[in-house]
Amino acid sequence: MDMVNFVHHVGSSSVLALEKAVQQLQLEAGLDHVKVSQAAAGVNRFCLQNAQHDPLLTGVSSSTNPFRSQKVYSFL
């Protein structure tokens, strides 16, 4: 089967999808890779350096908490 018959056999939309996949794989192959242990160490370092600014760790004062329950006043 020659290439022209193959293209007609597979269909042009399938060929376009395959070309996109090859293009994506070529792009990803060119990226620099980082070992998981190095990435995990970097994330850990970032978390430790920014822990003092994390409201999940330090808490939020009730006066600055936008999600605090609102007081409801009713007048009779």
PDB file of N, CA, C and O in Angstrom:
ATOM      1  N   MET A   1       0.855  -1.176   0.000  1.00  0.00           N
ATOM      2  CA  MET A   1       0.000   0.000   0.000  1.00  0.00           C
ATOM      3  C   MET A   1       0.901   1.238   0.000  1.00  0.00           C
ATOM      4  O   MET A   1       1.749   1.392   0.878  1.00  0.00           O
ATOM      5  N   ASP A   2       0.715   2.112  -0.978  1.00  0.00           N
ATOM      6  CA  ASP A   2       1.518   3.324  -1.016  1.00  0.00           C
ATOM      7  C   ASP A   2       0.936   4.383  -0.076  1.00  0.00           C
ATOM      8  O   ASP A   2      -0.147   4.200   0.480  1.00  0.00           O
ATOM      9  N   MET A   3       1.656   5.480   0.095  1.00  0.00           N
ATOM     10  CA  MET A   3       1.283   6.501   1.078  1.00  0.00           C
ATOM     11  C   MET A   3      -0.053   7.152   0.752  1.00  0.00           C
ATOM     12  O   MET A   3      -0.838   7.420   1.662  1.00  0.00           O
ATOM     13  N   VAL A   4      -0.328   7.410  -0.500  1.00  0.00           N
ATOM     14  CA  VAL A   4      -1.591   8.044  -0.883  1.00  0.00           C
ATOM     15  C   VAL A   4      -2.765   7.155  -0.505  1.00  0.00           C
ATOM     16  O   VAL A   4      -3.740   7.629   0.078  1.00  0.00           O
ATOM     17  N   ASN A   5      -2.680   5.881  -0.831  1.00  0.00           N
ATOM     18  CA  ASN A   5      -3.752   4.963  -0.456  1.00  0.00           C
ATOM     19  C   ASN A   5      -3.861   4.835   1.063  1.00  0.00           C
ATOM     20  O   ASN A   5      -4.958   4.696   1.602  1.00  0.00           O
ATOM     21  N   PHE A   6      -2.730   4.882   1.740  1.00  0.00           N
ATOM     22  CA  PHE A   6      -2.755   4.785   3.200  1.00  0.00           C
ATOM     23  C   PHE A   6      -3.502   5.978   3.787  1.00  0.00           C
ATOM     24  O   PHE A   6      -4.320   5.809   4.692  1.00  0.00           O
ATOM     25  N   VAL A   7      -3.232   7.182   3.285  1.00  0.00           N
ATOM     26  CA  VAL A   7      -3.903   8.388   3.785  1.00  0.00           C
ATOM     27  C   VAL A   7      -5.395   8.286   3.546  1.00  0.00           C
ATOM     28  O   VAL A   7      -6.183   8.610   4.434  1.00  0.00           O
ATOM     29  N   HIS A   8      -5.796   7.847   2.379  1.00  0.00           N
ATOM     30  CA  HIS A   8      -7.228   7.705   2.098  1.00  0.00           C
ATOM     31  C   HIS A   8      -7.829   6.608   2.963  1.00  0.00           C
ATOM     32  O   HIS A   8      -8.986   6.700   3.373  1.00  0.00           O
ATOM     33  N   HIS A   9      -7.057   5.582   3.239  1.00  0.00           N
ATOM     34  CA  HIS A   9      -7.546   4.467   4.050  1.00  0.00           C
ATOM     35  C   HIS A   9      -7.769   4.896   5.500  1.00  0.00           C
ATOM     36  O   HIS A   9      -8.798   4.575   6.095  1.00  0.00           O
ATOM     37  N   VAL A  10      -6.811   5.615   6.061  1.00  0.00           N
ATOM     38  CA  VAL A  10      -6.889   6.009   7.460  1.00  0.00           C
ATOM     39  C   VAL A  10      -7.859   7.169   7.646  1.00  0.00           C
ATOM     40  O   VAL A  10      -8.563   7.240   8.654  1.00  0.00           O
ATOM     41  N   GLY A  11      -7.895   8.060   6.694  1.00  0.00           N
ATOM     42  CA  GLY A  11      -8.753   9.233   6.796  1.00  0.00           C
ATOM     43  C   GLY A  11      -7.934  10.444   7.183  1.00  0.00           C
ATOM     44  O   GLY A  11      -6.994  10.356   7.973  1.00  0.00           O
ATOM     45  N   SER A  12      -8.305  11.571   6.616  1.00  0.00           N
ATOM     46  CA  SER A  12      -7.500  12.776   6.835  1.00  0.00           C
ATOM     47  C   SER A  12      -7.593  13.273   8.275  1.00  0.00           C
ATOM     48  O   SER A  12      -6.620  13.826   8.787  1.00  0.00           O
ATOM     49  N   SER A  13      -8.728  13.094   8.942  1.00  0.00           N
ATOM     50  CA  SER A  13      -8.829  13.565  10.321  1.00  0.00           C
ATOM     51  C   SER A  13      -7.927  12.760  11.239  1.00  0.00           C
ATOM     52  O   SER A  13      -7.356  13.307  12.182  1.00  0.00           O
ATOM     53  N   SER A  14      -7.791  11.456  10.971  1.00  0.00           N
ATOM     54  CA  SER A  14      -6.899  10.632  11.774  1.00  0.00           C
ATOM     55  C   SER A  14      -5.449  11.029  11.549  1.00  0.00           C
ATOM     56  O   SER A  14      -4.650  11.030  12.486  1.00  0.00           O
ATOM     57  N   VAL A  15      -5.113  11.359  10.331  1.00  0.00           N
ATOM     58  CA  VAL A  15      -3.751  11.777  10.019  1.00  0.00           C
ATOM     59  C   VAL A  15      -3.435  13.087  10.729  1.00  0.00           C
ATOM     60  O   VAL A  15      -2.345  13.252  11.276  1.00  0.00           O
ATOM     61  N   LEU A  16      -4.380  14.013  10.723  1.00  0.00           N
ATOM     62  CA  LEU A  16      -4.171  15.281  11.421  1.00  0.00           C
ATOM     63  C   LEU A  16      -4.001  15.057  12.916  1.00  0.00           C
ATOM     64  O   LEU A  16      -3.162  15.698  13.548  1.00  0.00           O
ATOM     65  N   ALA A  17      -4.782  14.163  13.481  1.00  0.00           N
ATOM     66  CA  ALA A  17      -4.663  13.852  14.908  1.00  0.00           C
ATOM     67  C   ALA A  17      -3.304  13.236  15.213  1.00  0.00           C
ATOM     68  O   ALA A  17      -2.688  13.555  16.230  1.00  0.00           O
ATOM     69  N   LEU A  18      -2.843  12.361  14.341  1.00  0.00           N
ATOM     70  CA  LEU A  18      -1.524  11.752  14.535  1.00  0.00           C
ATOM     71  C   LEU A  18      -0.411  12.785  14.402  1.00  0.00           C
ATOM     72  O   LEU A  18       0.562  12.748  15.155  1.00  0.00           O
ATOM     73  N   GLU A  19      -0.548  13.699  13.457  1.00  0.00           N
ATOM     74  CA  GLU A  19       0.454  14.749  13.285  1.00  0.00           C
ATOM     75  C   GLU A  19       0.510  15.644  14.514  1.00  0.00           C
ATOM     76  O   GLU A  19       1.594  16.043  14.941  1.00  0.00           O
ATOM     77  N   LYS A  20      -0.649  15.965  15.089  1.00  0.00           N
ATOM     78  CA  LYS A  20      -0.684  16.768  16.309  1.00  0.00           C
ATOM     79  C   LYS A  20      -0.015  16.026  17.460  1.00  0.00           C
ATOM     80  O   LYS A  20       0.719  16.626  18.246  1.00  0.00           O
ATOM     81  N   ALA A  21      -0.266  14.731  17.559  1.00  0.00           N
ATOM     82  CA  ALA A  21       0.333  13.926  18.625  1.00  0.00           C
ATOM     83  C   ALA A  21       1.848  13.889  18.479  1.00  0.00           C
ATOM     84  O   ALA A  21       2.569  14.019  19.468  1.00  0.00           O
ATOM     85  N   VAL A  22       2.335  13.713  17.255  1.00  0.00           N
ATOM     86  CA  VAL A  22       3.776  13.691  17.007  1.00  0.00           C
ATOM     87  C   VAL A  22       4.381  15.045  17.356  1.00  0.00           C
ATOM     88  O   VAL A  22       5.448  15.113  17.966  1.00  0.00           O
ATOM     89  N   GLN A  23       3.711  16.109  16.974  1.00  0.00           N
ATOM     90  CA  GLN A  23       4.188  17.456  17.276  1.00  0.00           C
ATOM     91  C   GLN A  23       4.284  17.666  18.796  1.00  0.00           C
ATOM     92  O   GLN A  23       5.270  18.217  19.286  1.00  0.00           O
ATOM     93  N   GLN A  24       3.267  17.228  19.530  1.00  0.00           N
ATOM     94  CA  GLN A  24       3.266  17.362  20.985  1.00  0.00           C
ATOM     95  C   GLN A  24       4.394  16.543  21.607  1.00  0.00           C
ATOM     96  O   GLN A  24       5.074  17.014  22.518  1.00  0.00           O
ATOM     97  N   LEU A  25       4.592  15.327  21.124  1.00  0.00           N
ATOM     98  CA  LEU A  25       5.661  14.479  21.646  1.00  0.00           C
ATOM     99  C   LEU A  25       7.035  15.078  21.372  1.00  0.00           C
ATOM    100  O   LEU A  25       7.926  14.997  22.217  1.00  0.00           O
ATOM    101  N   GLN A  26       7.213  15.675  20.199  1.00  0.00           N
ATOM    102  CA  GLN A  26       8.483  16.325  19.883  1.00  0.00           C
ATOM    103  C   GLN A  26       8.729  17.510  20.805  1.00  0.00           C
ATOM    104  O   GLN A  26       9.855  17.739  21.245  1.00  0.00           O
ATOM    105  N   LEU A  27       7.675  18.262  21.096  1.00  0.00           N
ATOM    106  CA  LEU A  27       7.787  19.392  22.012  1.00  0.00           C
ATOM    107  C   LEU A  27       8.192  18.909  23.408  1.00  0.00           C
ATOM    108  O   LEU A  27       9.098  19.468  24.027  1.00  0.00           O
ATOM    109  N   GLU A  28       7.521  17.877  23.891  1.00  0.00           N
ATOM    110  CA  GLU A  28       7.809  17.351  25.226  1.00  0.00           C
ATOM    111  C   GLU A  28       9.193  16.721  25.303  1.00  0.00           C
ATOM    112  O   GLU A  28       9.834  16.773  26.352  1.00  0.00           O
ATOM    113  N   ALA A  29       9.660  16.132  24.221  1.00  0.00           N
ATOM    114  CA  ALA A  29      10.982  15.517  24.216  1.00  0.00           C
ATOM    115  C   ALA A  29      12.076  16.563  24.364  1.00  0.00           C
ATOM    116  O   ALA A  29      13.160  16.261  24.864  1.00  0.00           O
ATOM    117  N   GLY A  30      11.806  17.776  23.937  1.00  0.00           N
ATOM    118  CA  GLY A  30      12.787  18.844  24.018  1.00  0.00           C
ATOM    119  C   GLY A  30      12.840  19.549  25.365  1.00  0.00           C
ATOM    120  O   GLY A  30      13.718  20.384  25.584  1.00  0.00           O
ATOM    121  N   LEU A  31      11.921  19.233  26.275  1.00  0.00           N
ATOM    122  CA  LEU A  31      11.899  19.886  27.582  1.00  0.00           C
ATOM    123  C   LEU A  31      12.971  19.322  28.502  1.00  0.00           C
ATOM    124  O   LEU A  31      13.339  18.150  28.411  1.00  0.00           O
ATOM    125  N   ASP A  32      13.462  20.174  29.387  1.00  0.00           N
ATOM    126  CA  ASP A  32      14.403  19.708  30.400  1.00  0.00           C
ATOM    127  C   ASP A  32      13.634  18.907  31.439  1.00  0.00           C
ATOM    128  O   ASP A  32      12.527  19.279  31.827  1.00  0.00           O
ATOM    129  N   HIS A  33      14.219  17.816  31.882  1.00  0.00           N
ATOM    130  CA  HIS A  33      13.578  16.955  32.864  1.00  0.00           C
ATOM    131  C   HIS A  33      14.241  17.145  34.222  1.00  0.00           C
ATOM    132  O   HIS A  33      15.441  17.406  34.315  1.00  0.00           O
ATOM    133  N   VAL A  34      13.444  17.011  35.265  1.00  0.00           N
ATOM    134  CA  VAL A  34      13.934  17.130  36.636  1.00  0.00           C
ATOM    135  C   VAL A  34      13.554  15.856  37.365  1.00  0.00           C
ATOM    136  O   VAL A  34      12.441  15.351  37.216  1.00  0.00           O
ATOM    137  N   LYS A  35      14.481  15.341  38.149  1.00  0.00           N
ATOM    138  CA  LYS A  35      14.180  14.143  38.917  1.00  0.00           C
ATOM    139  C   LYS A  35      13.096  14.456  39.939  1.00  0.00           C
ATOM    140  O   LYS A  35      13.017  15.574  40.449  1.00  0.00           O
ATOM    141  N   VAL A  36      12.266  13.468  40.235  1.00  0.00           N
ATOM    142  CA  VAL A  36      11.170  13.645  41.178  1.00  0.00           C
ATOM    143  C   VAL A  36      11.714  14.066  42.537  1.00  0.00           C
ATOM    144  O   VAL A  36      11.122  14.916  43.202  1.00  0.00           O
ATOM    145  N   SER A  37      12.825  13.486  42.954  1.00  0.00           N
ATOM    146  CA  SER A  37      13.403  13.829  44.255  1.00  0.00           C
ATOM    147  C   SER A  37      13.822  15.298  44.296  1.00  0.00           C
ATOM    148  O   SER A  37      13.678  15.953  45.329  1.00  0.00           O
ATOM    149  N   GLN A  38      14.338  15.819  43.186  1.00  0.00           N
ATOM    150  CA  GLN A  38      14.726  17.228  43.138  1.00  0.00           C
ATOM    151  C   GLN A  38      13.491  18.129  43.162  1.00  0.00           C
ATOM    152  O   GLN A  38      13.480  19.153  43.845  1.00  0.00           O
ATOM    153  N   ALA A  39      12.465  17.752  42.427  1.00  0.00           N
ATOM    154  CA  ALA A  39      11.239  18.544  42.406  1.00  0.00           C
ATOM    155  C   ALA A  39      10.588  18.551  43.781  1.00  0.00           C
ATOM    156  O   ALA A  39      10.121  19.593  44.239  1.00  0.00           O
ATOM    157  N   ALA A  40      10.552  17.394  44.445  1.00  0.00           N
ATOM    158  CA  ALA A  40       9.961  17.300  45.778  1.00  0.00           C
ATOM    159  C   ALA A  40      10.748  18.147  46.776  1.00  0.00           C
ATOM    160  O   ALA A  40      10.157  18.802  47.634  1.00  0.00           O
ATOM    161  N   ALA A  41      12.059  18.137  46.669  1.00  0.00           N
ATOM    162  CA  ALA A  41      12.883  18.960  47.560  1.00  0.00           C
ATOM    163  C   ALA A  41      12.605  20.444  47.332  1.00  0.00           C
ATOM    164  O   ALA A  41      12.562  21.221  48.286  1.00  0.00           O
ATOM    165  N   GLY A  42      12.419  20.833  46.088  1.00  0.00           N
ATOM    166  CA  GLY A  42      12.102  22.229  45.775  1.00  0.00           C
ATOM    167  C   GLY A  42      10.753  22.640  46.321  1.00  0.00           C
ATOM    168  O   GLY A  42      10.612  23.740  46.857  1.00  0.00           O
ATOM    169  N   VAL A  43       9.761  21.779  46.195  1.00  0.00           N
ATOM    170  CA  VAL A  43       8.425  22.074  46.726  1.00  0.00           C
ATOM    171  C   VAL A  43       8.486  22.173  48.247  1.00  0.00           C
ATOM    172  O   VAL A  43       7.889  23.072  48.839  1.00  0.00           O
ATOM    173  N   ASN A  44       9.203  21.256  48.871  1.00  0.00           N
ATOM    174  CA  ASN A  44       9.347  21.270  50.330  1.00  0.00           C
ATOM    175  C   ASN A  44      10.015  22.565  50.786  1.00  0.00           C
ATOM    176  O   ASN A  44       9.567  23.191  51.746  1.00  0.00           O
ATOM    177  N   ARG A  45      11.080  22.968  50.105  1.00  0.00           N
ATOM    178  CA  ARG A  45      11.797  24.201  50.438  1.00  0.00           C
ATOM    179  C   ARG A  45      10.868  25.409  50.296  1.00  0.00           C
ATOM    180  O   ARG A  45      10.855  26.287  51.159  1.00  0.00           O
ATOM    181  N   PHE A  46      10.100  25.455  49.220  1.00  0.00           N
ATOM    182  CA  PHE A  46       9.160  26.555  48.995  1.00  0.00           C
ATOM    183  C   PHE A  46       8.131  26.614  50.113  1.00  0.00           C
ATOM    184  O   PHE A  46       7.835  27.692  50.629  1.00  0.00           O
ATOM    185  N   CYS A  47       7.580  25.456  50.493  1.00  0.00           N
ATOM    186  CA  CYS A  47       6.562  25.421  51.547  1.00  0.00           C
ATOM    187  C   CYS A  47       7.129  25.916  52.873  1.00  0.00           C
ATOM    188  O   CYS A  47       6.475  26.679  53.583  1.00  0.00           O
ATOM    189  N   LEU A  48       8.336  25.485  53.204  1.00  0.00           N
ATOM    190  CA  LEU A  48       8.948  25.918  54.464  1.00  0.00           C
ATOM    191  C   LEU A  48       9.251  27.417  54.452  1.00  0.00           C
ATOM    192  O   LEU A  48       9.086  28.088  55.471  1.00  0.00           O
ATOM    193  N   GLN A  49       9.686  27.937  53.327  1.00  0.00           N
ATOM    194  CA  GLN A  49      10.009  29.361  53.232  1.00  0.00           C
ATOM    195  C   GLN A  49       8.767  30.243  53.303  1.00  0.00           C
ATOM    196  O   GLN A  49       8.845  31.391  53.742  1.00  0.00           O
ATOM    197  N   ASN A  50       7.613  29.710  52.872  1.00  0.00           N
ATOM    198  CA  ASN A  50       6.397  30.517  52.808  1.00  0.00           C
ATOM    199  C   ASN A  50       5.349  30.122  53.842  1.00  0.00           C
ATOM    200  O   ASN A  50       4.213  30.592  53.778  1.00  0.00           O
ATOM    201  N   ALA A  51       5.713  29.270  54.789  1.00  0.00           N
ATOM    202  CA  ALA A  51       4.751  28.782  55.778  1.00  0.00           C
ATOM    203  C   ALA A  51       4.177  29.907  56.629  1.00  0.00           C
ATOM    204  O   ALA A  51       3.011  29.849  57.019  1.00  0.00           O
ATOM    205  N   GLN A  52       4.977  30.928  56.922  1.00  0.00           N
ATOM    206  CA  GLN A  52       4.491  32.007  57.788  1.00  0.00           C
ATOM    207  C   GLN A  52       3.405  32.847  57.131  1.00  0.00           C
ATOM    208  O   GLN A  52       2.710  33.597  57.815  1.00  0.00           O
ATOM    209  N   HIS A  53       3.249  32.733  55.814  1.00  0.00           N
ATOM    210  CA  HIS A  53       2.221  33.494  55.091  1.00  0.00           C
ATOM    211  C   HIS A  53       1.012  32.638  54.734  1.00  0.00           C
ATOM    212  O   HIS A  53       0.086  33.125  54.086  1.00  0.00           O
ATOM    213  N   ASP A  54       1.004  31.381  55.139  1.00  0.00           N
ATOM    214  CA  ASP A  54      -0.064  30.458  54.761  1.00  0.00           C
ATOM    215  C   ASP A  54      -1.162  30.488  55.817  1.00  0.00           C
ATOM    216  O   ASP A  54      -0.945  30.039  56.942  1.00  0.00           O
ATOM    217  N   PRO A  55      -2.356  31.016  55.468  1.00  0.00           N
ATOM    218  CA  PRO A  55      -3.430  31.109  56.453  1.00  0.00           C
ATOM    219  C   PRO A  55      -3.937  29.746  56.921  1.00  0.00           C
ATOM    220  O   PRO A  55      -4.557  29.658  57.980  1.00  0.00           O
ATOM    221  N   LEU A  56      -3.690  28.693  56.160  1.00  0.00           N
ATOM    222  CA  LEU A  56      -4.092  27.368  56.616  1.00  0.00           C
ATOM    223  C   LEU A  56      -3.217  26.896  57.771  1.00  0.00           C
ATOM    224  O   LEU A  56      -3.649  26.089  58.594  1.00  0.00           O
ATOM    225  N   LEU A  57      -1.988  27.401  57.829  1.00  0.00           N
ATOM    226  CA  LEU A  57      -1.076  27.019  58.908  1.00  0.00           C
ATOM    227  C   LEU A  57      -1.108  28.009  60.066  1.00  0.00           C
ATOM    228  O   LEU A  57      -1.014  27.609  61.226  1.00  0.00           O
ATOM    229  N   THR A  58      -1.239  29.302  59.758  1.00  0.00           N
ATOM    230  CA  THR A  58      -1.165  30.324  60.796  1.00  0.00           C
ATOM    231  C   THR A  58      -2.530  30.731  61.327  1.00  0.00           C
ATOM    232  O   THR A  58      -2.627  31.317  62.406  1.00  0.00           O
ATOM    233  N   GLY A  59      -3.581  30.426  60.582  1.00  0.00           N
ATOM    234  CA  GLY A  59      -4.919  30.846  60.999  1.00  0.00           C
ATOM    235  C   GLY A  59      -5.223  32.240  60.515  1.00  0.00           C
ATOM    236  O   GLY A  59      -4.336  32.961  60.058  1.00  0.00           O
ATOM    237  N   VAL A  60      -6.475  32.614  60.615  1.00  0.00           N
ATOM    238  CA  VAL A  60      -6.933  33.926  60.176  1.00  0.00           C
ATOM    239  C   VAL A  60      -7.657  34.564  61.349  1.00  0.00           C
ATOM    240  O   VAL A  60      -8.509  33.940  61.982  1.00  0.00           O
ATOM    241  N   SER A  61      -7.314  35.801  61.630  1.00  0.00           N
ATOM    242  CA  SER A  61      -8.006  36.475  62.725  1.00  0.00           C
ATOM    243  C   SER A  61      -9.459  36.704  62.331  1.00  0.00           C
ATOM    244  O   SER A  61      -9.771  36.910  61.158  1.00  0.00           O
ATOM    245  N   SER A  62     -10.325  36.665  63.306  1.00  0.00           N
ATOM    246  CA  SER A  62     -11.760  36.785  63.003  1.00  0.00           C
ATOM    247  C   SER A  62     -12.102  38.156  62.439  1.00  0.00           C
ATOM    248  O   SER A  62     -13.092  38.291  61.720  1.00  0.00           O
ATOM    249  N   SER A  63     -11.310  39.172  62.748  1.00  0.00           N
ATOM    250  CA  SER A  63     -11.616  40.511  62.236  1.00  0.00           C
ATOM    251  C   SER A  63     -11.282  40.650  60.757  1.00  0.00           C
ATOM    252  O   SER A  63     -11.877  41.481  60.070  1.00  0.00           O
ATOM    253  N   THR A  64     -10.343  39.856  60.252  1.00  0.00           N
ATOM    254  CA  THR A  64      -9.968  39.959  58.836  1.00  0.00           C
ATOM    255  C   THR A  64     -10.500  38.817  57.993  1.00  0.00           C
ATOM    256  O   THR A  64     -10.244  38.762  56.790  1.00  0.00           O
ATOM    257  N   ASN A  65     -11.238  37.902  58.610  1.00  0.00           N
ATOM    258  CA  ASN A  65     -11.745  36.741  57.885  1.00  0.00           C
ATOM    259  C   ASN A  65     -12.990  37.125  57.092  1.00  0.00           C
ATOM    260  O   ASN A  65     -14.021  37.431  57.691  1.00  0.00           O
ATOM    261  N   PRO A  66     -12.924  37.116  55.769  1.00  0.00           N
ATOM    262  CA  PRO A  66     -14.100  37.488  54.967  1.00  0.00           C
ATOM    263  C   PRO A  66     -15.200  36.422  55.009  1.00  0.00           C
ATOM    264  O   PRO A  66     -16.316  36.680  54.558  1.00  0.00           O
ATOM    265  N   PHE A  67     -14.910  35.241  55.535  1.00  0.00           N
ATOM    266  CA  PHE A  67     -15.887  34.156  55.551  1.00  0.00           C
ATOM    267  C   PHE A  67     -16.520  33.959  56.923  1.00  0.00           C
ATOM    268  O   PHE A  67     -17.254  32.995  57.136  1.00  0.00           O
ATOM    269  N   ARG A  68     -16.241  34.864  57.848  1.00  0.00           N
ATOM    270  CA  ARG A  68     -16.832  34.727  59.178  1.00  0.00           C
ATOM    271  C   ARG A  68     -18.346  34.876  59.083  1.00  0.00           C
ATOM    272  O   ARG A  68     -18.861  35.523  58.171  1.00  0.00           O
ATOM    273  N   SER A  69     -19.035  34.284  60.012  1.00  0.00           N
ATOM    274  CA  SER A  69     -20.496  34.387  59.983  1.00  0.00           C
ATOM    275  C   SER A  69     -20.895  35.823  60.297  1.00  0.00           C
ATOM    276  O   SER A  69     -20.344  36.463  61.193  1.00  0.00           O
ATOM    277  N   GLN A  70     -21.851  36.297  59.548  1.00  0.00           N
ATOM    278  CA  GLN A  70     -22.310  37.667  59.700  1.00  0.00           C
ATOM    279  C   GLN A  70     -23.293  37.757  60.867  1.00  0.00           C
ATOM    280  O   GLN A  70     -24.126  36.874  61.071  1.00  0.00           O
ATOM    281  N   LYS A  71     -23.174  38.839  61.620  1.00  0.00           N
ATOM    282  CA  LYS A  71     -24.115  39.070  62.720  1.00  0.00           C
ATOM    283  C   LYS A  71     -25.404  39.623  62.120  1.00  0.00           C
ATOM    284  O   LYS A  71     -25.387  40.498  61.254  1.00  0.00           O
ATOM    285  N   VAL A  72     -26.486  39.102  62.592  1.00  0.00           N
ATOM    286  CA  VAL A  72     -27.789  39.559  62.092  1.00  0.00           C
ATOM    287  C   VAL A  72     -28.465  40.327  63.220  1.00  0.00           C
ATOM    288  O   VAL A  72     -28.617  39.815  64.329  1.00  0.00           O
ATOM    289  N   TYR A  73     -28.866  41.546  62.929  1.00  0.00           N
ATOM    290  CA  TYR A  73     -29.551  42.382  63.903  1.00  0.00           C
ATOM    291  C   TYR A  73     -31.008  42.506  63.471  1.00  0.00           C
ATOM    292  O   TYR A  73     -31.307  42.716  62.295  1.00  0.00           O
ATOM    293  N   SER A  74     -31.875  42.376  64.407  1.00  0.00           N
ATOM    294  CA  SER A  74     -33.292  42.599  64.070  1.00  0.00           C
ATOM    295  C   SER A  74     -33.860  43.602  65.073  1.00  0.00           C
ATOM    296  O   SER A  74     -33.635  43.497  66.278  1.00  0.00           O
ATOM    297  N   PHE A  75     -34.580  44.547  64.561  1.00  0.00           N
ATOM    298  CA  PHE A  75     -35.199  45.573  65.395  1.00  0.00           C
ATOM    299  C   PHE A  75     -36.696  45.392  65.343  1.00  0.00           C
ATOM    300  O   PHE A  75     -37.278  45.186  64.278  1.00  0.00           O
ATOM    301  N   LEU A  76     -37.304  45.470  66.494  1.00  0.00           N
ATOM    302  CA  LEU A  76     -38.762  45.335  66.553  1.00  0.00           C
ATOM    303  C   LEU A  76     -39.431  46.637  66.768  1.00  0.00           C
ATOM    304  O   LEU A  76     -40.658  46.696  66.841  1.00  0.00           O
TER     305      LEU A  76
END
